Amino acid sequence: MAFRNRGAQNIGTGNLESGIYDLTLAEQFGVLDTEANGYRTWARYYITGASFWGIDWAQAIYYFSQVAPQYPNMQDGTGWTASQRYIEALAGYGQWFETQGKYCDAEAQYNAAWEASGDQTYRDARENASDKCNGQ
């Protein structure tokens, strides 16, 4: 139980790798409960999504879209929450599409970021991309 509780606590405070390690140790002594196993799964998804950060926005979006609804405040050592990372990944993908001249695709990403956050910045970016999309 000590490893299980410490693992859950570590994940809750942003020490994802340590938390995963503790939960894996706890599993050596018995089956993990559903809650602890969920923490470990979401932490793994968070780490995997972060590994794609700035490299493959589609993959980052996929992983953070899995974590954000289940554990929106999960964070790593940077302090970024899963929800923040999801929204920023959507915007990052929108920016990437814009650099490729794919304004209609950019519009869709900015719209998703705006819907997830309500942030006017993303709405403005969506409208700008929409104007360029319609001008093509």
N, CA, C and O atoms as a GROMACS GRO file, in nm:
protein
  544
    1MET      N    1   0.082  -0.121   0.000
    1MET     CA    2   0.000   0.000   0.000
    1MET      C    3   0.086   0.126   0.000
    1MET      O    4   0.047   0.229  -0.055
    2ALA      N    5   0.204   0.118   0.062
    2ALA     CA    6   0.290   0.235   0.069
    2ALA      C    7   0.334   0.278  -0.072
    2ALA      O    8   0.332   0.397  -0.104
    3PHE      N    9   0.375   0.181  -0.155
    3PHE     CA   10   0.416   0.214  -0.291
    3PHE      C   11   0.297   0.269  -0.370
    3PHE      O   12   0.312   0.364  -0.447
    4ARG      N   13   0.182   0.210  -0.352
    4ARG     CA   14   0.062   0.254  -0.423
    4ARG      C   15   0.029   0.398  -0.387
    4ARG      O   16   0.005   0.481  -0.475
    5ASN      N   17   0.027   0.428  -0.257
    5ASN     CA   18  -0.008   0.562  -0.213
    5ASN      C   19   0.097   0.665  -0.253
    5ASN      O   20   0.064   0.776  -0.294
    6ARG      N   21   0.224   0.627  -0.240
    6ARG     CA   22   0.330   0.719  -0.280
    6ARG      C   23   0.325   0.743  -0.431
    6ARG      O   24   0.347   0.856  -0.477
    7GLY      N   25   0.296   0.639  -0.508
    7GLY     CA   26   0.286   0.654  -0.653
    7GLY      C   27   0.175   0.749  -0.691
    7GLY      O   28   0.194   0.837  -0.775
    8ALA      N   29   0.059   0.732  -0.630
    8ALA     CA   30  -0.054   0.821  -0.659
    8ALA      C   31  -0.022   0.965  -0.617
    8ALA      O   32  -0.056   1.060  -0.687
    9GLN      N   33   0.045   0.979  -0.504
    9GLN     CA   34   0.083   1.112  -0.458
    9GLN      C   35   0.185   1.176  -0.553
    9GLN      O   36   0.173   1.294  -0.586
   10ASN      N   37   0.283   1.100  -0.595
   10ASN     CA   38   0.382   1.153  -0.688
   10ASN      C   39   0.318   1.200  -0.818
   10ASN      O   40   0.349   1.307  -0.869
   11ILE      N   41   0.229   1.120  -0.871
   11ILE     CA   42   0.160   1.160  -0.995
   11ILE      C   43   0.079   1.286  -0.972
   11ILE      O   44   0.077   1.376  -1.056
   12GLY      N   45   0.012   1.293  -0.858
   12GLY     CA   46  -0.068   1.411  -0.826
   12GLY      C   47   0.011   1.538  -0.810
   12GLY      O   48  -0.043   1.648  -0.826
   13THR      N   49   0.140   1.526  -0.778
   13THR     CA   50   0.224   1.645  -0.760
   13THR      C   51   0.315   1.672  -0.879
   13THR      O   52   0.403   1.758  -0.871
   14GLY      N   53   0.296   1.599  -0.989
   14GLY     CA   54   0.371   1.626  -1.110
   14GLY      C   55   0.497   1.545  -1.127
   14GLY      O   56   0.571   1.566  -1.223
   15ASN      N   57   0.524   1.454  -1.038
   15ASN     CA   58   0.639   1.364  -1.050
   15ASN      C   59   0.594   1.236  -1.118
   15ASN      O   60   0.586   1.130  -1.056
   16LEU      N   61   0.564   1.247  -1.247
   16LEU     CA   62   0.500   1.138  -1.319
   16LEU      C   63   0.585   1.012  -1.326
   16LEU      O   64   0.536   0.902  -1.300
   17GLU      N   65   0.712   1.027  -1.360
   17GLU     CA   66   0.798   0.909  -1.374
   17GLU      C   67   0.813   0.836  -1.241
   17GLU      O   68   0.806   0.713  -1.236
   18SER      N   69   0.833   0.912  -1.134
   18SER     CA   70   0.846   0.850  -1.001
   18SER      C   71   0.717   0.779  -0.962
   18SER      O   72   0.719   0.670  -0.904
   19GLY      N   73   0.606   0.841  -0.994
   19GLY     CA   74   0.477   0.781  -0.962
   19GLY      C   75   0.454   0.652  -1.038
   19GLY      O   76   0.406   0.554  -0.981
   20ILE      N   77   0.489   0.651  -1.165
   20ILE     CA   78   0.475   0.529  -1.245
   20ILE      C   79   0.563   0.419  -1.187
   20ILE      O   80   0.521   0.304  -1.176
   21TYR      N   81   0.685   0.455  -1.150
   21TYR     CA   82   0.778   0.358  -1.092
   21TYR      C   83   0.721   0.299  -0.962
   21TYR      O   84   0.722   0.177  -0.944
   22ASP      N   85   0.671   0.384  -0.874
   22ASP     CA   86   0.615   0.335  -0.748
   22ASP      C   87   0.495   0.244  -0.771
   22ASP      O   88   0.482   0.142  -0.704
   23LEU      N   89   0.410   0.279  -0.864
   23LEU     CA   90   0.293   0.196  -0.892
   23LEU      C   91   0.334   0.062  -0.953
   23LEU      O   92   0.272  -0.040  -0.928
   24THR      N   93   0.439   0.064  -1.033
   24THR     CA   94   0.490  -0.060  -1.090
   24THR      C   95   0.547  -0.149  -0.979
   24THR      O   96   0.530  -0.271  -0.981
   25LEU      N   97   0.615  -0.088  -0.882
   25LEU     CA   98   0.665  -0.165  -0.767
   25LEU      C   99   0.548  -0.221  -0.686
   25LEU      O  100   0.551  -0.337  -0.644
   26ALA      N  101   0.447  -0.141  -0.665
   26ALA     CA  102   0.330  -0.186  -0.589
   26ALA      C  103   0.264  -0.306  -0.655
   26ALA      O  104   0.214  -0.396  -0.588
   27GLU      N  105   0.265  -0.305  -0.787
   27GLU     CA  106   0.203  -0.414  -0.863
   27GLU      C  107   0.276  -0.546  -0.841
   27GLU      O  108   0.218  -0.653  -0.860
   28GLN      N  109   0.403  -0.541  -0.802
   28GLN     CA  110   0.479  -0.663  -0.774
   28GLN      C  111   0.426  -0.736  -0.650
   28GLN      O  112   0.448  -0.856  -0.634
   29PHE      N  113   0.355  -0.663  -0.564
   29PHE     CA  114   0.302  -0.721  -0.441
   29PHE      C  115   0.154  -0.754  -0.448
   29PHE      O  116   0.100  -0.820  -0.359
   30GLY      N  117   0.088  -0.711  -0.554
   30GLY     CA  118  -0.054  -0.740  -0.570
   30GLY      C  119  -0.112  -0.660  -0.684
   30GLY      O  120  -0.047  -0.572  -0.741
   31VAL      N  121  -0.234  -0.691  -0.716
   31VAL     CA  122  -0.303  -0.625  -0.827
   31VAL      C  123  -0.334  -0.480  -0.787
   31VAL      O  124  -0.380  -0.454  -0.676
   32LEU      N  125  -0.307  -0.388  -0.879
   32LEU     CA  126  -0.340  -0.248  -0.854
   32LEU      C  127  -0.490  -0.227  -0.863
   32LEU      O  128  -0.558  -0.289  -0.945
   33ASP      N  129  -0.541  -0.139  -0.778
   33ASP     CA  130  -0.682  -0.104  -0.788
   33ASP      C  131  -0.704  -0.018  -0.912
   33ASP      O  132  -0.608   0.034  -0.970
   34THR      N  133  -0.827  -0.006  -0.953
   34THR     CA  134  -0.863   0.064  -1.076
   34THR      C  135  -0.816   0.209  -1.074
   34THR      O  136  -0.767   0.260  -1.176
   35GLU      N  137  -0.830   0.276  -0.963
   35GLU     CA  138  -0.789   0.416  -0.953
   35GLU      C  139  -0.638   0.431  -0.975
   35GLU      O  140  -0.596   0.516  -1.053
   36ALA      N  141  -0.559   0.351  -0.908
   36ALA     CA  142  -0.413   0.359  -0.922
   36ALA      C  143  -0.370   0.323  -1.063
   36ALA      O  144  -0.281   0.387  -1.119
   37ASN      N  145  -0.432   0.222  -1.120
   37ASN     CA  146  -0.398   0.184  -1.256
   37ASN      C  147  -0.434   0.297  -1.354
   37ASN      O  148  -0.362   0.320  -1.451
   38GLY      N  149  -0.543   0.365  -1.328
   38GLY     CA  150  -0.582   0.479  -1.410
   38GLY      C  151  -0.480   0.592  -1.401
   38GLY      O  152  -0.444   0.650  -1.503
   39TYR      N  153  -0.434   0.623  -1.279
   39TYR     CA  154  -0.330   0.725  -1.263
   39TYR      C  155  -0.208   0.691  -1.347
   39TYR      O  156  -0.152   0.777  -1.415
   40ARG      N  157  -0.168   0.566  -1.341
   40ARG     CA  158  -0.049   0.523  -1.414
   40ARG      C  159  -0.071   0.535  -1.565
   40ARG      O  160   0.017   0.581  -1.638
   41THR      N  161  -0.188   0.494  -1.612
   41THR     CA  162  -0.219   0.503  -1.754
   41THR      C  163  -0.217   0.647  -1.802
   41THR      O  164  -0.157   0.678  -1.904
   42TRP      N  165  -0.284   0.736  -1.727
   42TRP     CA  166  -0.290   0.877  -1.768
   42TRP      C  167  -0.152   0.940  -1.763
   42TRP      O  168  -0.118   1.023  -1.848
   43ALA      N  169  -0.070   0.903  -1.664
   43ALA     CA  170   0.066   0.956  -1.656
   43ALA      C  171   0.148   0.911  -1.777
   43ALA      O  172   0.225   0.989  -1.833
   44ARG      N  173   0.133   0.787  -1.817
   44ARG     CA  174   0.204   0.737  -1.935
   44ARG      C  175   0.160   0.811  -2.060
   44ARG      O  176   0.242   0.847  -2.144
   45TYR      N  177   0.030   0.833  -2.073
   45TYR     CA  178  -0.021   0.907  -2.189
   45TYR      C  179   0.033   1.050  -2.189
   45TYR      O  180   0.070   1.103  -2.294
   46TYR      N  181   0.036   1.112  -2.073
   46TYR     CA  182   0.087   1.249  -2.062
   46TYR      C  183   0.232   1.253  -2.109
   46TYR      O  184   0.269   1.338  -2.191
   47ILE      N  185   0.314   1.164  -2.058
   47ILE     CA  186   0.456   1.160  -2.095
   47ILE      C  187   0.472   1.134  -2.244
   47ILE      O  188   0.556   1.196  -2.310
   48THR      N  189   0.393   1.043  -2.298
   48THR     CA  190   0.401   1.013  -2.441
   48THR      C  191   0.361   1.135  -2.523
   48THR      O  192   0.427   1.168  -2.622
   49GLY      N  193   0.253   1.201  -2.484
   49GLY     CA  194   0.210   1.321  -2.555
   49GLY      C  195   0.317   1.430  -2.550
   49GLY      O  196   0.342   1.497  -2.650
   50ALA      N  197   0.379   1.446  -2.435
   50ALA     CA  198   0.485   1.547  -2.421
   50ALA      C  199   0.605   1.513  -2.509
   50ALA      O  200   0.676   1.603  -2.554
   51SER      N  201   0.628   1.385  -2.533
   51SER     CA  202   0.743   1.346  -2.616
   51SER      C  203   0.723   1.389  -2.762
   51SER      O  204   0.820   1.400  -2.837
   52PHE      N  205   0.599   1.412  -2.802
   52PHE     CA  206   0.570   1.457  -2.938
   52PHE      C  207   0.561   1.610  -2.949
   52PHE      O  208   0.540   1.664  -3.057
   53TRP      N  209   0.576   1.678  -2.835
   53TRP     CA  210   0.556   1.823  -2.829
   53TRP      C  211   0.647   1.895  -2.928
   53TRP      O  212   0.769   1.881  -2.925
   54GLY      N  213   0.586   1.973  -3.016
   54GLY     CA  214   0.659   2.052  -3.113
   54GLY      C  215   0.716   1.973  -3.230
   54GLY      O  216   0.776   2.030  -3.320
   55ILE      N  217   0.698   1.842  -3.228
   55ILE     CA  218   0.752   1.755  -3.332
   55ILE      C  219   0.640   1.699  -3.419
   55ILE      O  220   0.646   1.703  -3.542
   56ASP      N  221   0.538   1.647  -3.353
   56ASP     CA  222   0.423   1.588  -3.423
   56ASP      C  223   0.298   1.630  -3.347
   56ASP      O  224   0.254   1.563  -3.254
   57TRP      N  225   0.241   1.742  -3.390
   57TRP     CA  226   0.126   1.798  -3.319
   57TRP      C  227   0.007   1.704  -3.318
   57TRP      O  228  -0.066   1.699  -3.219
   58ALA      N  229  -0.014   1.630  -3.425
   58ALA     CA  230  -0.129   1.539  -3.430
   58ALA      C  231  -0.119   1.433  -3.319
   58ALA      O  232  -0.218   1.401  -3.254
   59GLN      N  233   0.001   1.380  -3.299
   59GLN     CA  234   0.019   1.280  -3.193
   59GLN      C  235   0.004   1.344  -3.054
   59GLN      O  236  -0.056   1.284  -2.965
   60ALA      N  237   0.059   1.463  -3.037
   60ALA     CA  238   0.045   1.531  -2.908
   60ALA      C  239  -0.103   1.554  -2.878
   60ALA      O  240  -0.148   1.533  -2.766
   61ILE      N  241  -0.178   1.597  -2.979
   61ILE     CA  242  -0.322   1.618  -2.961
   61ILE      C  243  -0.389   1.488  -2.922
   61ILE      O  244  -0.472   1.486  -2.831
   62TYR      N  245  -0.355   1.380  -2.991
   62TYR     CA  246  -0.418   1.251  -2.961
   62TYR      C  247  -0.399   1.215  -2.813
   62TYR      O  248  -0.496   1.184  -2.744
   63TYR      N  249  -0.276   1.219  -2.766
   63TYR     CA  250  -0.250   1.176  -2.628
   63TYR      C  251  -0.311   1.271  -2.526
   63TYR      O  252  -0.369   1.226  -2.427
   64PHE      N  253  -0.298   1.401  -2.548
   64PHE     CA  254  -0.355   1.494  -2.450
   64PHE      C  255  -0.507   1.497  -2.457
   64PHE      O  256  -0.572   1.533  -2.358
   65SER      N  257  -0.565   1.461  -2.570
   65SER     CA  258  -0.711   1.453  -2.577
   65SER      C  259  -0.762   1.334  -2.497
   65SER      O  260  -0.879   1.331  -2.458
   66GLN      N  261  -0.676   1.236  -2.472
   66GLN     CA  262  -0.713   1.123  -2.388
   66GLN      C  263  -0.703   1.159  -2.240
   66GLN      O  264  -0.789   1.122  -2.160
   67VAL      N  265  -0.598   1.234  -2.204
   67VAL     CA  266  -0.572   1.266  -2.063
   67VAL      C  267  -0.662   1.379  -2.015
   67VAL      O  268  -0.721   1.369  -1.907
   68ALA      N  269  -0.673   1.486  -2.093
   68ALA     CA  270  -0.741   1.608  -2.046
   68ALA      C  271  -0.883   1.584  -1.993
   68ALA      O  272  -0.916   1.640  -1.888
   69PRO      N  273  -0.967   1.504  -2.058
   69PRO     CA  274  -1.101   1.485  -2.001
   69PRO      C  275  -1.102   1.404  -1.871
   69PRO      O  276  -1.189   1.423  -1.786
   70GLN      N  277  -1.006   1.314  -1.856
   70GLN     CA  278  -1.002   1.225  -1.740
   70GLN      C  279  -0.928   1.286  -1.620
   70GLN      O  280  -0.968   1.267  -1.505
   71TYR      N  281  -0.822   1.359  -1.649
   71TYR     CA  282  -0.736   1.414  -1.545
   71TYR      C  283  -0.684   1.550  -1.593
   71TYR      O  284  -0.565   1.565  -1.620
   72PRO      N  285  -0.774   1.649  -1.603
   72PRO     CA  286  -0.739   1.777  -1.665
   72PRO      C  287  -0.625   1.852  -1.596
   72PRO      O  288  -0.551   1.926  -1.661
   73ASN      N  289  -0.608   1.834  -1.467
   73ASN     CA  290  -0.505   1.907  -1.394
   73ASN      C  291  -0.375   1.829  -1.378
   73ASN      O  292  -0.285   1.874  -1.308
   74MET      N  293  -0.363   1.712  -1.442
   74MET     CA  294  -0.237   1.640  -1.436
   74MET      C  295  -0.130   1.729  -1.496
   74MET      O  296  -0.151   1.794  -1.599
   75GLN      N  297  -0.016   1.732  -1.431
   75GLN     CA  298   0.094   1.814  -1.480
   75GLN      C  299   0.226   1.743  -1.460
   75GLN      O  300   0.237   1.650  -1.381
   76ASP      N  301   0.325   1.790  -1.533
   76ASP     CA  302   0.459   1.739  -1.514
   76ASP      C  303   0.540   1.845  -1.441
   76ASP      O  304   0.483   1.939  -1.384
   77GLY      N  305   0.670   1.832  -1.441
   77GLY     CA  306   0.756   1.925  -1.371
   77GLY      C  307   0.751   2.067  -1.425
   77GLY      O  308   0.792   2.160  -1.356
   78THR      N  309   0.702   2.085  -1.547
   78THR     CA  310   0.694   2.219  -1.606
   78THR      C  311   0.577   2.298  -1.549
   78THR      O  312   0.574   2.421  -1.559
   79GLY      N  313   0.480   2.229  -1.489
   79GLY     CA  314   0.362   2.294  -1.437
   79GLY      C  315   0.248   2.307  -1.536
   79GLY      O  316   0.141   2.356  -1.501
   80TRP      N  317   0.271   2.263  -1.661
   80TRP     CA  318   0.164   2.267  -1.761
   80TRP      C  319   0.066   2.155  -1.732
   80TRP      O  320   0.105   2.040  -1.714
   81THR      N  321  -0.063   2.189  -1.729
   81THR     CA  322  -0.164   2.085  -1.709
   81THR      C  323  -0.195   2.016  -1.840
   81THR      O  324  -0.162   2.065  -1.948
   82ALA      N  325  -0.259   1.900  -1.829
   82ALA     CA  326  -0.299   1.826  -1.949
   82ALA      C  327  -0.394   1.910  -2.034
   82ALA      O  328  -0.386   1.907  -2.157
   83SER      N  329  -0.484   1.982  -1.970
   83SER     CA  330  -0.577   2.067  -2.045
   83SER      C  331  -0.504   2.177  -2.120
   83SER      O  332  -0.534   2.204  -2.236
   84GLN      N  333  -0.408   2.242  -2.054
   84GLN     CA  334  -0.332   2.347  -2.120
   84GLN      C  335  -0.254   2.290  -2.239
   84GLN      O  336  -0.250   2.350  -2.346
   85ARG      N  337  -0.193   2.175  -2.218
   85ARG     CA  338  -0.115   2.115  -2.326
   85ARG      C  339  -0.204   2.076  -2.444
   85ARG      O  340  -0.166   2.093  -2.560
   86TYR      N  341  -0.324   2.026  -2.414
   86TYR     CA  342  -0.417   1.990  -2.522
   86TYR      C  343  -0.451   2.112  -2.606
   86TYR      O  344  -0.446   2.107  -2.729
   87ILE      N  345  -0.486   2.220  -2.540
   87ILE     CA  346  -0.525   2.343  -2.610
   87ILE      C  347  -0.407   2.400  -2.689
   87ILE      O  348  -0.423   2.440  -2.804
   88GLU      N  349  -0.290   2.403  -2.629
   88GLU     CA  350  -0.172   2.457  -2.697
   88GLU      C  351  -0.129   2.368  -2.813
   88GLU      O  352  -0.078   2.417  -2.913
   89ALA      N  353  -0.150   2.238  -2.800
   89ALA     CA  354  -0.118   2.148  -2.912
   89ALA      C  355  -0.211   2.174  -3.029
   89ALA      O  356  -0.167   2.173  -3.144
   90LEU      N  357  -0.339   2.197  -3.001
   90LEU     CA  358  -0.432   2.232  -3.109
   90LEU      C  359  -0.388   2.359  -3.180
   90LEU      O  360  -0.386   2.364  -3.303
   91ALA      N  361  -0.351   2.459  -3.102
   91ALA     CA  362  -0.305   2.586  -3.161
   91ALA      C  363  -0.174   2.567  -3.237
   91ALA      O  364  -0.156   2.623  -3.345
   92GLY      N  365  -0.084   2.488  -3.182
   92GLY     CA  366   0.042   2.460  -3.249
   92GLY      C  367   0.022   2.392  -3.383
   92GLY      O  368   0.090   2.422  -3.480
   93TYR      N  369  -0.074   2.300  -3.386
   93TYR     CA  370  -0.105   2.232  -3.512
   93TYR      C  371  -0.167   2.330  -3.611
   93TYR      O  372  -0.139   2.323  -3.731
   94GLY      N  373  -0.250   2.420  -3.560
   94GLY     CA  374  -0.307   2.524  -3.646
   94GLY      C  375  -0.198   2.611  -3.706
   94GLY      O  376  -0.202   2.642  -3.825
   95GLN      N  377  -0.102   2.650  -3.625
   95GLN     CA  378   0.010   2.730  -3.676
   95GLN      C  379   0.089   2.653  -3.781
   95GLN      O  380   0.130   2.708  -3.883
   96TRP      N  381   0.110   2.525  -3.755
   96TRP     CA  382   0.184   2.442  -3.851
   96TRP      C  383   0.109   2.439  -3.984
   96TRP      O  384   0.170   2.455  -4.091
   97PHE      N  385  -0.023   2.419  -3.978
   97PHE     CA  386  -0.101   2.418  -4.102
   97PHE      C  387  -0.090   2.551  -4.175
   97PHE      O  388  -0.080   2.555  -4.298
   98GLU      N  389  -0.090   2.660  -4.100
   98GLU     CA  390  -0.076   2.791  -4.165
   98GLU      C  391   0.057   2.803  -4.237
   98GLU      O  392   0.062   2.857  -4.348
   99THR      N  393   0.164   2.755  -4.178
   99THR     CA  394   0.295   2.763  -4.245
   99THR      C  395   0.298   2.680  -4.372
   99THR      O  396   0.378   2.705  -4.462
  100GLN      N  397   0.210   2.580  -4.380
  100GLN     CA  398   0.200   2.497  -4.499
  100GLN      C  399   0.102   2.554  -4.602
  100GLN      O  400   0.085   2.498  -4.710
  101GLY      N  401   0.036   2.664  -4.566
  101GLY     CA  402  -0.063   2.725  -4.655
  101GLY      C  403  -0.196   2.651  -4.653
  101GLY      O  404  -0.278   2.670  -4.743
  102LYS      N  405  -0.218   2.569  -4.554
  102LYS     CA  406  -0.343   2.491  -4.542
  102LYS      C  407  -0.434   2.563  -4.441
  102LYS      O  408  -0.452   2.519  -4.328
  103TYR      N  409  -0.490   2.673  -4.486
  103TYR     CA  410  -0.566   2.760  -4.397
  103TYR      C  411  -0.696   2.700  -4.348
  103TYR      O  412  -0.740   2.728  -4.237
  104CYS      N  413  -0.759   2.617  -4.429
  104CYS     CA  414  -0.884   2.553  -4.388
  104CYS      C  415  -0.858   2.454  -4.275
  104CYS      O  416  -0.937   2.444  -4.181
  105ASP      N  417  -0.749   2.381  -4.284
  105ASP     CA  418  -0.712   2.289  -4.176
  105ASP      C  419  -0.673   2.366  -4.051
  105ASP      O  420  -0.706   2.326  -3.939
  106ALA      N  421  -0.603   2.478  -4.069
  106ALA     CA  422  -0.566   2.563  -3.956
  106ALA      C  423  -0.691   2.616  -3.886
  106ALA      O  424  -0.697   2.620  -3.763
  107GLU      N  425  -0.790   2.655  -3.966
  107GLU     CA  426  -0.915   2.705  -3.910
  107GLU      C  427  -0.978   2.602  -3.817
  107GLU      O  428  -1.025   2.637  -3.708
  108ALA      N  429  -0.980   2.477  -3.858
  108ALA     CA  430  -1.040   2.371  -3.777
  108ALA      C  431  -0.966   2.353  -3.644
  108ALA      O  432  -1.028   2.332  -3.541
  109GLN      N  433  -0.833   2.361  -3.648
  109GLN     CA  434  -0.755   2.345  -3.525
  109GLN      C  435  -0.776   2.462  -3.430
  109GLN      O  436  -0.793   2.443  -3.310
  110TYR      N  437  -0.775   2.582  -3.484
  110TYR     CA  438  -0.798   2.700  -3.400
  110TYR      C  439  -0.939   2.698  -3.342
  110TYR      O  440  -0.960   2.740  -3.228
  111ASN      N  441  -1.034   2.651  -3.420
  111ASN     CA  442  -1.171   2.642  -3.370
  111ASN      C  443  -1.179   2.545  -3.252
  111ASN      O  444  -1.246   2.573  -3.152
  112ALA      N  445  -1.112   2.432  -3.265
  112ALA     CA  446  -1.111   2.335  -3.155
  112ALA      C  447  -1.044   2.394  -3.031
  112ALA      O  448  -1.091   2.373  -2.919
  113ALA      N  449  -0.935   2.470  -3.050
  113ALA     CA  450  -0.868   2.534  -2.937
  113ALA      C  451  -0.959   2.637  -2.872
  113ALA      O  452  -0.964   2.648  -2.749
  114TRP      N  453  -1.029   2.713  -2.954
  114TRP     CA  454  -1.121   2.813  -2.900
  114TRP      C  455  -1.235   2.746  -2.824
  114TRP      O  456  -1.271   2.791  -2.715
  115GLU      N  457  -1.293   2.640  -2.880
  115GLU     CA  458  -1.402   2.571  -2.812
  115GLU      C  459  -1.357   2.510  -2.680
  115GLU      O  460  -1.433   2.508  -2.583
  116ALA      N  461  -1.234   2.460  -2.675
  116ALA     CA  462  -1.184   2.398  -2.552
  116ALA      C  463  -1.147   2.500  -2.446
  116ALA      O  464  -1.152   2.471  -2.327
  117SER      N  465  -1.110   2.622  -2.490
  117SER     CA  466  -1.060   2.720  -2.393
  117SER      C  467  -1.149   2.842  -2.375
  117SER      O  468  -1.153   2.901  -2.267
  118GLY      N  469  -1.221   2.881  -2.480
  118GLY     CA  470  -1.297   3.005  -2.475
  118GLY      C  471  -1.209   3.128  -2.489
  118GLY      O  472  -1.256   3.240  -2.470
  119ASP      N  473  -1.082   3.108  -2.521
  119ASP     CA  474  -0.985   3.217  -2.532
  119ASP      C  475  -1.004   3.291  -2.664
  119ASP      O  476  -1.001   3.231  -2.772
  120GLN      N  477  -1.022   3.422  -2.655
  120GLN     CA  478  -1.045   3.508  -2.771
  120GLN      C  479  -0.930   3.501  -2.871
  120GLN      O  480  -0.952   3.517  -2.991
  121THR      N  481  -0.809   3.477  -2.823
  121THR     CA  482  -0.692   3.468  -2.912
  121THR      C  483  -0.713   3.361  -3.018
  121THR      O  484  -0.681   3.381  -3.135
  122TYR      N  485  -0.765   3.247  -2.976
  122TYR     CA  486  -0.787   3.137  -3.070
  122TYR      C  487  -0.903   3.166  -3.163
  122TYR      O  488  -0.904   3.123  -3.279
  123ARG      N  489  -1.002   3.237  -3.113
  123ARG     CA  490  -1.114   3.275  -3.198
  123ARG      C  491  -1.065   3.370  -3.308
  123ARG      O  492  -1.104   3.357  -3.424
  124ASP      N  493  -0.980   3.465  -3.271
  124ASP     CA  494  -0.925   3.558  -3.369
  124ASP      C  495  -0.839   3.484  -3.472
  124ASP      O  496  -0.846   3.512  -3.591
  125ALA      N  497  -0.758   3.390  -3.424
  125ALA     CA  498  -0.674   3.310  -3.515
  125ALA      C  499  -0.762   3.229  -3.610
  125ALA      O  500  -0.731   3.215  -3.728
  126ARG      N  501  -0.872   3.176  -3.557
  126ARG     CA  502  -0.966   3.100  -3.641
  126ARG      C  503  -1.026   3.189  -3.749
  126ARG      O  504  -1.033   3.149  -3.865
  127GLU      N  505  -1.068   3.308  -3.711
  127GLU     CA  506  -1.128   3.399  -3.808
  127GLU      C  507  -1.027   3.441  -3.915
  127GLU      O  508  -1.062   3.452  -4.033
  128ASN      N  509  -0.903   3.464  -3.875
  128ASN     CA  510  -0.798   3.499  -3.970
  128ASN      C  511  -0.774   3.384  -4.068
  128ASN      O  512  -0.763   3.406  -4.188
  129ALA      N  513  -0.765   3.264  -4.015
  129ALA     CA  514  -0.744   3.146  -4.102
  129ALA      C  515  -0.866   3.125  -4.192
  129ALA      O  516  -0.853   3.085  -4.308
  130SER      N  517  -0.984   3.151  -4.138
  130SER     CA  518  -1.106   3.136  -4.217
  130SER      C  519  -1.109   3.232  -4.335
  130SER      O  520  -1.147   3.195  -4.446
  131ASP      N  521  -1.067   3.356  -4.310
  131ASP     CA  522  -1.061   3.454  -4.419
  131ASP      C  523  -0.965   3.406  -4.529
  131ASP      O  524  -0.997   3.416  -4.648
  132LYS      N  525  -0.850   3.355  -4.489
  132LYS     CA  526  -0.753   3.305  -4.587
  132LYS      C  527  -0.803   3.180  -4.656
  132LYS      O  528  -0.777   3.160  -4.775
  133CYS      N  529  -0.875   3.096  -4.584
  133CYS     CA  530  -0.931   2.973  -4.639
  133CYS      C  531  -1.033   3.009  -4.749
  133CYS      O  532  -1.032   2.951  -4.857
  134ASN      N  533  -1.119   3.103  -4.719
  134ASN     CA  534  -1.224   3.142  -4.812
  134ASN      C  535  -1.168   3.219  -4.932
  134ASN      O  536  -1.232   3.227  -5.036
  135GLY      N  537  -1.047   3.276  -4.915
  135GLY     CA  538  -0.984   3.350  -5.023
  135GLY      C  539  -0.908   3.261  -5.120
  135GLY      O  540  -0.860   3.308  -5.223
  136GLN      N  541  -0.896   3.134  -5.087
  136GLN     CA  542  -0.820   3.042  -5.174
  136GLN      C  543  -0.901   2.999  -5.292
  136GLN      O  544  -0.852   2.922  -5.376
   0.00000   0.00000   0.00000
